[in-house]
């Protein structure tokens, strides 16, 4: 079952994800800090051109993304002891603080350092939010998989007349539009406030944190899953 509240949370997170990459691309050296496929591709290209320094600017965010993924799982298991809601809230709160701090960093701070931090904490978000409903897995910080899922569900909805698949198709469409909108919004904001444009991410994530808190209080929902 796909609930409207889950779609709203997912859309806001995808908007934040698009904003993150928009910021790192426009203001921090043309690197897509959350899109590790692109970074891996560019790493290979620069290595083949013997441009080691440029290659490192893509390698470090990749490694930080991996570290963020590992530590997110560790925090879920050890720090939050399998409490899904508290884990998600902890990840959001951490990201909010980090992106506020990044907004105070100016152009003299290494782009590699900033992008590595973004990759690390974006990986935690990616781990903490994996679906917006039953049979609706998604990614909040990149969109290739979401595109495949949109077409897959569209096919099932049309060819097999599956109403649930058509609903999920609409959900994936919302995620994709939200991601692109976040990138566009970040780009426009960068023109006005430059390095502080990343505060848009913190603002959106704060709204998600509040929304999750309200939902959990109303439903008194505590999800414990040791096998996550």
C-alpha positions in Angstrom: 0.0 0.0 0.0 1.3 3.4 -1.0 0.3 6.2 1.4 0.2 9.9 0.5 2.4 10.8 3.5 5.1 8.3 2.3 5.0 9.8 -1.2 5.3 13.3 0.3 8.3 12.3 2.4 9.9 10.7 -0.6 9.3 13.7 -2.9 10.9 16.1 -0.3 13.9 13.8 0.1 14.3 13.5 -3.7 14.1 17.3 -3.9 16.8 17.5 -1.3 18.9 14.9 -3.3 18.6 17.0 -6.5 19.6 20.1 -4.5 22.7 18.4 -3.1 24.0 17.4 -6.6 23.0 20.8 -8.0 25.0 22.5 -5.3 28.1 20.3 -5.7 28.1 20.6 -9.5 27.6 24.3 -9.7 29.6 25.5 -6.7 32.1 22.7 -5.9 34.1 21.8 -9.0 31.5 20.2 -11.3 31.4 17.0 -9.2 28.2 15.1 -8.7 28.8 14.3 -5.0 25.9 11.7 -4.7 26.0 10.2 -8.2 28.8 7.6 -7.8 28.2 6.1 -11.2 29.2 9.4 -12.8 32.1 9.8 -10.5 33.4 6.2 -11.2 33.1 6.9 -14.9 35.0 10.2 -14.6 37.6 8.5 -12.4 38.3 6.0 -15.2 38.5 8.7 -17.8 41.0 10.9 -15.9 43.1 7.9 -15.0 43.3 6.9 -18.6 44.5 10.4 -19.4 47.1 10.2 -16.6 45.4 13.1 -14.8 46.0 11.8 -11.3 45.0 14.9 -9.4 41.7 15.2 -11.2 41.1 11.5 -10.8 41.5 11.8 -7.0 38.8 14.5 -6.9 36.4 11.7 -8.0 37.9 8.8 -6.1 37.7 10.4 -2.6 33.9 11.0 -2.8 33.4 7.4 -4.0 35.3 6.1 -0.9 33.4 8.5 1.4 30.1 7.3 0.0 31.1 3.7 0.8 32.2 4.7 4.3 28.9 6.5 4.8 27.0 3.4 3.8 28.9 1.2 6.2 28.6 3.6 9.1 24.9 4.2 8.5 24.3 0.4 8.8 26.5 0.3 11.9 24.5 3.2 13.5 21.2 1.5 12.8 22.3 -1.7 14.4 24.4 -0.5 17.4 23.3 3.1 18.1 19.6 2.9 17.3 19.3 -0.8 18.0 17.0 -1.5 15.1 14.6 1.4 15.7 13.9 2.6 12.1 12.1 5.8 13.0 14.8 7.0 15.4 17.5 6.0 12.9 15.9 8.1 10.2 15.5 11.0 12.5 19.1 10.8 13.5 20.3 10.7 9.9 18.2 13.7 9.0 19.3 15.7 12.0 23.0 15.0 11.2 22.5 16.0 7.6 20.8 19.2 8.6 23.6 20.3 10.8 26.3 19.3 8.2 24.7 21.3 5.4 24.3 24.3 7.6 28.0 24.1 8.4 28.9 23.6 4.7 27.1 26.8 3.9 29.6 28.8 6.0 32.6 27.4 4.0 33.9 29.7 1.3 35.7 29.1 -1.9 39.1 28.8 -0.2 38.0 25.5 1.3 38.9 22.5 -0.8 36.2 21.3 -3.1 37.4 17.7 -2.6 36.9 18.1 1.2 33.4 19.5 0.8 32.3 17.0 -1.8 33.7 14.1 0.3 31.6 15.2 3.3 28.5 15.6 1.1 29.1 12.0 -0.3 29.5 10.6 3.1 26.3 12.0 4.6 24.2 11.5 1.4 25.1 7.8 1.6 23.5 7.8 5.1 20.3 9.3 3.7 20.3 6.8 0.8 20.5 3.9 3.3 17.9 5.3 5.7 15.1 5.9 3.2 14.6 3.0 0.8 11.0 2.9 -0.2 7.9 5.0 -0.3 5.4 2.2 0.0 5.0 -1.6 -0.5 7.0 -2.8 -3.5 8.2 0.7 -4.1 11.9 0.8 -3.5 13.6 4.0 -4.6 16.7 6.2 -4.2 16.6 9.7 -2.9 20.0 10.9 -4.0 20.1 9.7 -7.6 17.5 8.7 -10.2 18.6 6.0 -12.7 16.9 3.2 -10.7 13.8 5.3 -10.2 13.5 5.8 -14.0 13.7 2.0 -14.5 11.1 1.4 -11.8 8.8 4.0 -13.4 8.8 2.2 -16.8 8.7 -1.2 -15.2 5.6 -0.3 -13.2 4.1 1.5 -16.2 4.4 -1.7 -18.3 2.9 -3.8 -15.6 0.0 -1.3 -15.2 -0.8 -1.1 -18.9 0.0 -4.7 -20.1 -1.2 -6.6 -17.1 -3.8 -4.0 -16.0 -2.4 -3.8 -12.5 -3.8 -0.8 -10.8 -1.2 -0.9 -8.0 1.6 -0.7 -10.5 0.0 2.4 -12.1 -0.2 4.1 -8.7 3.5 3.3 -8.2 4.2 4.7 -11.6 2.7 8.0 -10.6 4.8 7.9 -7.4 8.1 7.3 -9.3 7.1 10.2 -11.6 6.7 12.5 -8.6 10.2 11.4 -7.4 11.8 12.2 -10.7 10.2 15.6 -11.1 11.1 16.4 -7.5 14.7 15.5 -8.0 15.0 17.6 -11.1 13.2 20.5 -9.4 15.7 20.3 -6.5 18.6 20.6 -8.9 16.9 23.5 -10.7 16.1 25.3 -7.4 19.7 24.8 -6.2 21.1 26.2 -9.4 19.0 29.3 -9.2 19.8 29.8 -5.5 23.5 29.5 -6.2 23.3 32.5 -8.4 21.9 34.6 -5.5 23.6 33.3 -2.3 26.4 31.3 -3.8 27.9 29.0 -1.2 25.0 29.3 1.2 22.7 27.7 -1.3 23.2 24.4 0.4 21.0 25.7 3.2 18.1 24.8 0.9 19.0 21.2 1.6 18.9 21.8 5.4 15.5 23.5 5.1 13.9 20.7 3.2 15.4 18.0 5.4 14.1 19.9 8.5 10.6 19.8 7.0 11.0 16.0 6.5 12.2 15.6 10.1 9.2 17.5 11.4 6.8 15.5 9.2 8.3 12.2 10.3 8.1 13.2 13.9 4.4 14.2 13.6 3.6 11.0 11.7 5.3 8.8 14.3 3.6 10.6 17.2 0.2 10.2 15.6 0.7 6.5 14.7 3.0 5.7 17.6 4.8 3.6 15.1 8.1 2.0 16.1 9.7 -0.3 13.6 12.3 -2.8 14.9 14.1 -4.8 12.2 17.3 -6.5 13.2 17.7 -7.9 9.7 17.6 -4.6 7.8 
